Amino acid sequence: MQRLIKFFAIAMLVTGLSAKTFGQVSATATSSATIVTPITIANGANMNFGNIAVNNTLGTVSLPAAAAPVRTVTGGCTLPATAGTVSAARFTVTGQTGYTYSISLPASASLTGPGAPMTANAFVSTPTVAAGGLLTGGSQTLYVGATLNVAASQTAGAYTTGTAFTVTVNYN
């Protein structure tokens, strides 16, 4: 009987030790990464509000974000028959085909010239900021327009932005 008890004691001791050796297990995994084409933006055309006639009342000129923008005016601004150069800013966005991107537009830009500075604000884009862009075929044209605030009796002459305005794009 004592032999039997010794046998069971040894069997339990061996079983207990062997269970500890099976308590730890390992597995392996691999890692990977995909490098995508960097997103870029390049200026293709500058924004130009064209020729504007003014009177003694302040006004605005709105330039939509389009390939062939049609300006609208309010207040003391009118559009003369000789339109001058009218263009929305045009950018080419390139990057990874099929990727979407976000668009950030400036709050305002100052145009300086012979008279008081004028402010361009209410910037808009096509595609819109809310929708963002899609790089079909790896590129997309982005148009940017704005509203120009013109003072009453604004001094005649050419006005330009002293510091260029910035449009930023980023992958979503």
Residue pairs with C-beta under 8 A, 6 or more apart in sequence:
36 95
36 96
36 99
36 171
37 94
37 95
37 96
37 138
38 95
39 93
39 94
39 95
39 96
39 99
39 101
39 135
39 169
39 170
39 171
40 93
40 94
40 95
41 91
41 92
41 93
41 94
41 142
41 167
41 168
41 169
42 91
42 92
42 94
43 89
43 90
43 91
44 90
44 91
44 92
44 141
45 87
45 88
45 89
45 90
46 87
46 89
47 63
47 87
47 88
47 89
47 120
47 144
47 145
47 146
48 84
48 85
48 86
48 87
49 61
49 63
49 71
49 86
49 120
49 148
50 71
50 79
50 83
50 84
50 85
50 86
51 79
51 80
51 82
51 83
51 84
52 61
52 73
52 77
52 78
52 79
52 80
52 148
52 150
53 77
53 78
53 79
53 80
54 76
54 77
54 78
54 150
54 151
54 152
54 153
54 154
55 76
55 78
55 152
55 153
56 76
56 152
56 153
57 75
57 76
57 152
58 75
58 76
58 149
58 150
58 151
58 152
59 73
59 74
59 75
59 76
59 77
59 150
60 73
60 74
60 75
60 77
60 147
60 148
60 149
60 150
61 71
61 72
61 73
61 77
61 79
61 147
61 148
61 150
62 71
62 72
62 73
62 74
62 122
62 145
62 146
62 147
62 148
63 69
63 71
63 86
63 88
63 145
63 146
63 147
63 148
64 70
64 71
64 88
64 124
64 126
64 145
65 88
65 124
65 125
65 126
65 143
65 144
65 145
66 88
66 126
66 143
66 145
67 88
67 90
67 141
67 143
69 86
69 87
69 88
69 143
69 145
71 79
71 86
73 79
75 150
76 150
76 152
77 150
88 143
88 144
88 145
89 143
89 144
89 145
89 167
90 141
90 142
90 143
90 144
91 141
91 142
91 143
91 144
91 167
92 139
92 140
92 141
92 142
93 101
93 133
93 135
93 139
93 140
93 141
93 142
93 169
94 135
94 138
94 139
95 101
95 135
95 138
95 139
95 171
96 135
96 138
96 171
97 135
97 136
97 137
97 138
98 134
98 135
98 136
99 134
99 135
99 171
99 172
100 132
100 133
100 134
100 135
100 171
100 172
101 132
101 133
101 134
101 135
101 169
101 170
101 171
101 172
102 129
102 132
102 169
102 170
102 171
102 172
103 125
103 127
103 128
103 129
103 132
103 133
103 142
103 167
103 168
103 169
104 129
104 167
104 168
104 169
104 170
105 123
105 124
105 125
105 129
105 144
105 167
106 123
106 165
106 166
106 167
107 121
107 123
108 119
108 120
108 121
109 119
109 120
109 121
109 146
109 161
109 163
109 165
110 117
110 118
110 119
110 120
110 161
110 162
110 163
111 117
111 118
111 119
111 120
111 148
111 159
111 160
111 161
112 159
112 160
112 161
112 162
113 155
113 157
113 158
113 159
113 160
114 155
114 156
114 157
114 158
114 159
115 151
115 154
115 155
115 156
115 157
115 159
116 151
116 154
116 155
117 159
118 148
118 149
118 150
118 151
118 154
118 159
119 148
119 149
120 146
120 147
120 148
120 149
120 161
120 165
121 146
121 147
121 149
122 146
122 147
123 144
123 145
123 146
123 165
124 144
124 145
124 146
125 142
125 143
125 144
125 145
125 167
126 142
126 143
127 133
127 134
127 140
127 142
132 172
133 140
133 142
133 169
134 140
142 167
142 169
144 167
